[in-house]
């Protein structure tokens, strides 16, 4: 079963960017696409901003019982790892 999360954000120039995070086979995969691009960009490692946004989304979903606590913990561990680089 796939575990999917997505959100959109708008840059200062007004260009929309959609970010998707999909968990398949125990691995999280981050991808994004700007409105002016044709193809999705896949990331081996997400940006700190994307990971922080993802963590906030997971926390809100966890409170509504739509995300697991293990997923929230994974995001927190990854945030700590990226911040300590």
C-alpha positions as CSV (number, residue, x, y, z in Angstrom):
1,X,0.0,0.0,0.0
2,X,1.3,3.4,-0.9
3,X,1.5,6.2,1.6
4,X,1.2,9.6,-0.2
5,X,1.4,13.2,0.9
6,X,1.4,16.3,-1.3
7,X,1.3,20.1,-0.9
8,X,1.7,23.1,-3.1
9,X,3.5,26.3,-2.5
10,X,3.9,29.6,-4.4
11,X,7.2,31.3,-4.9
12,X,7.7,35.1,-4.6
13,X,7.5,35.3,-8.4
14,X,4.1,33.6,-8.2
15,X,5.1,30.2,-9.7
16,X,3.4,27.3,-8.1
17,X,5.4,24.2,-7.0
18,X,3.9,20.9,-6.1
19,X,5.7,18.5,-3.8
20,X,4.8,14.9,-3.4
21,X,6.2,12.4,-1.0
22,X,5.4,8.7,-1.5
23,X,6.3,5.8,0.8
24,X,6.6,2.5,-1.1
25,X,8.5,-0.5,0.2
26,X,9.5,1.3,3.4
27,X,11.3,4.0,1.5
28,X,10.3,7.6,1.2
29,X,10.6,9.3,-2.2
30,X,10.4,13.1,-2.6
31,X,9.5,14.7,-5.9
32,X,8.6,18.1,-7.1
33,X,7.4,20.0,-10.1
34,X,7.0,23.7,-10.9
35,X,4.1,24.8,-12.9
36,X,6.4,25.9,-15.7
37,X,8.2,22.5,-15.9
38,X,7.1,19.5,-17.9
39,X,8.7,16.7,-15.8
40,X,9.0,15.8,-12.1
41,X,12.3,16.2,-10.3
42,X,13.1,13.3,-8.0
43,X,15.4,13.8,-5.0
44,X,17.7,11.3,-3.3
45,X,17.7,13.7,-0.3
46,X,15.0,16.3,0.3
47,X,15.8,19.9,1.0
48,X,15.6,21.0,4.7
49,X,12.6,23.2,3.8
50,X,10.7,20.4,2.2
51,X,11.5,18.0,5.0
52,X,10.2,20.6,7.6
53,X,7.0,21.1,5.7
54,X,6.6,17.3,5.4
55,X,7.1,16.9,9.1
56,X,4.4,19.4,9.8
57,X,2.0,17.7,7.5
58,X,2.7,14.3,9.1
59,X,2.1,15.8,12.6
60,X,-1.3,17.2,11.6
61,X,-2.2,13.9,9.9
62,X,-1.1,11.9,12.9
63,X,-3.4,14.0,15.1
64,X,-6.3,13.0,12.9
65,X,-5.1,9.3,12.8
66,X,-4.2,9.5,9.1
67,X,-0.4,9.0,9.6
68,X,1.6,6.6,11.7
69,X,3.7,7.7,14.6
70,X,6.7,5.8,13.1
71,X,6.4,8.1,10.0
72,X,6.5,11.1,12.3
73,X,9.6,9.7,14.1
74,X,11.3,9.1,10.8
75,X,10.8,12.7,9.7
76,X,12.1,13.9,13.1
77,X,15.3,11.7,12.8
78,X,15.9,13.0,9.2
79,X,15.4,16.6,10.3
80,X,18.0,16.1,13.1
81,X,20.4,14.5,10.7
82,X,20.1,17.3,8.1
83,X,20.4,20.0,10.7
84,X,23.5,18.5,12.2
85,X,25.5,18.3,8.9
